[in-house]
Each structure stands twice: as C-alpha cells, then as structure tokens.
C-alpha cells in the first residue's frame, strides 16, 4: 500500500537493519498494516485517520525494530540507545582489530631481516605476545570510548528514535543522495582506529622508516606525540561521535552536519598544534636524511620559507603542505556536508 506515512514508519523501523533484513521486514510490516486497515474498513473516519490509528497501535518504531531483531530491553546504557550502541561497537571493535593487526604486521615485516633460525621461536612468541597485548589494549580502549560516549548521550536524553505522540515527527524516507551509506561509516571508523593505533597507542612505532638505519625507527617524534596525546584523544572522540550520529540518523541532517563541523574543527586544531611544531619529525630522520642526501628538510633546504612567521618559516615543506591539505579537506568536507544538509532539510 502506497502511503507516505506508512513508508516513513517502515523506514523508521528498518533503517538500521541490513538490506535483506530490511526488505523482508518492510514487506511483512506493509502486509500487517494492510490487514489492520482492512479490519477497520467499516469504521468511521477518513483513510488518513485510520492509517494514523494503526501506526499508533503498532507503537514506537524503535520498539518495533527490537521486537523483530530480538534485542533485549534491559541494558546498562538503556534503550533506545543500546541497540545502536551494539551496532556501532561491533564496527569499532572490528576496525580496531584490523588496524592493530595490519600495524603490527608491518612492524614484523620491517624487522624480519634480523630473524634467524635459532631465534625464530622466541621471535614468534614475542610477536604473538605483542599482538595480543596491543589487541587487548586497543579493544579495551575502543570499548571504553564508545561506551562512555553512548552513556553520556543516553543520560543527557539525546534521542535516537521518534516520539509517536505525533506521527508527523516520523522521518521522511530519504532519497539515495540523502542517505549515508554504511560503507562510509565503516571507512570513518577504520580511519579513526588506525589513527588511534599509530599515534596514540603506539607512539614509539607510529610510521616506521625502513632502510635508513639497521633498525626501523618512527618518522614522527614520539615524545611530541605523547605531549599532544590529549589533543589526539579529543580528535578521536569527536570523530567517533560523528560516526555515531551518522549511524543513528542514517541521512544528512542538521545533527550530522554539526558533528561533522565539530570533528573537523578539532582535527584541524590538533593538526596545526602537532605538525605546526618544528620538532614534529623525529630528529633521527632529520639527521639521517641530511647525511644521505645533503639536504635539510627544514624550510627550503634550511632556508626560511618566505612570507611566513618565524615559527612556521622553518617547518619541513612536506609537513607544511600536509597542514594546508588537511585544512582544505576539512573546509571542503564542511561545505559539502552543509550543501547536502541544507538543500535536503530546507
């Protein structure tokens, strides 16, 4: 049955489900509504009034979704946030496990030349222990941050579903252009996880430089990374919050736009304070690069960059380009998100 209100209700129920599950439940719900409307055929009232009555009888979309998926109502965080919390947590933990495994694999490969037959068993045991330790630490950290964020959202009363006191509050079924794909959210979470692993959990490894010395060494200065750790954590929290809001709304909304702006502003501030420090690059890399090439990475071969303040004039040129790119990308993302939001929501 084609009815805008019915379609919006079914979308509200199925919007966090997989495509196959959503299709099956949408068909079942459509048939259920049609049956209930048929039972009211002889009753007084317009068709629109009967539709509203049936939907009110069906109840809250989030409650209906939990009834279909079999989710428990009792939880530490509380419904309706708990259902979304579980879905986001699974994505975050998967991304962290993948990121840590890849990072440590790179580290193992970079050190494989030092391994001989006599020490291979000890090397394997050490590598396995390092992987388990990093995995446990990363998963525990991811679990903690997602749980803290959802607990705050729950206790602050931030709504994830819709109050059926007024059916007009049901979300419109978004167009394909307005939808936020699950793949985009997963990509965001993977990026956040890799960023967390490289620059917060493993600062003494971060991006390993291979070939300049007998042993790999980190490209960025680990001591400075530790010094800006709280800024890094703030960036991660802001990006996780953005991913949660994207997942919750599933489409471009004012709330998603606000989260996007916050995440980008915090990230840009972190980038400027971190990379804008002239000691952001590992001094060992600076020394070995000059020994091998005869060039200085600071400024233009050791000379200040014209037109910049003294603190920035001697930044490594590639680092300065990276800062500019991060600012341009952040501005572009905010403009793009704003265009999608205000053209859709107006």
Secondary structure, DSSP 8 states (H G I E B T S, - for coil): ---HHHHHHHHHHHTTS-HHHHHHHHHHHHHHHHHHHHHTTTSSS-HHHHHHHHHHHH--HHHHHHHHHT--S--SS-TTHHHHHHHHHHHHHHHHHHHHHHHHHHHHHHTGGG--TTTHHHHHHHHHHHHHHHHHHHHHHHHHHHHHHHHHHHHTT--SS--TT-GGGS-----TTTB--HHHHHHHHHHHHHHHIIIIITTTTSSEE-SSSSS-EESB-HHHHHHTHHHHHHHHHHHHHHHHHHHHH-B--HHHHHHHHHHHHHHHHHHHHHHTSTT-B-HHHHHHHHHHHS--TBBBTTB--TTS-HHHHTSBHHHHHHHHHHHHHHHHHHHHHHHHHHHHH-
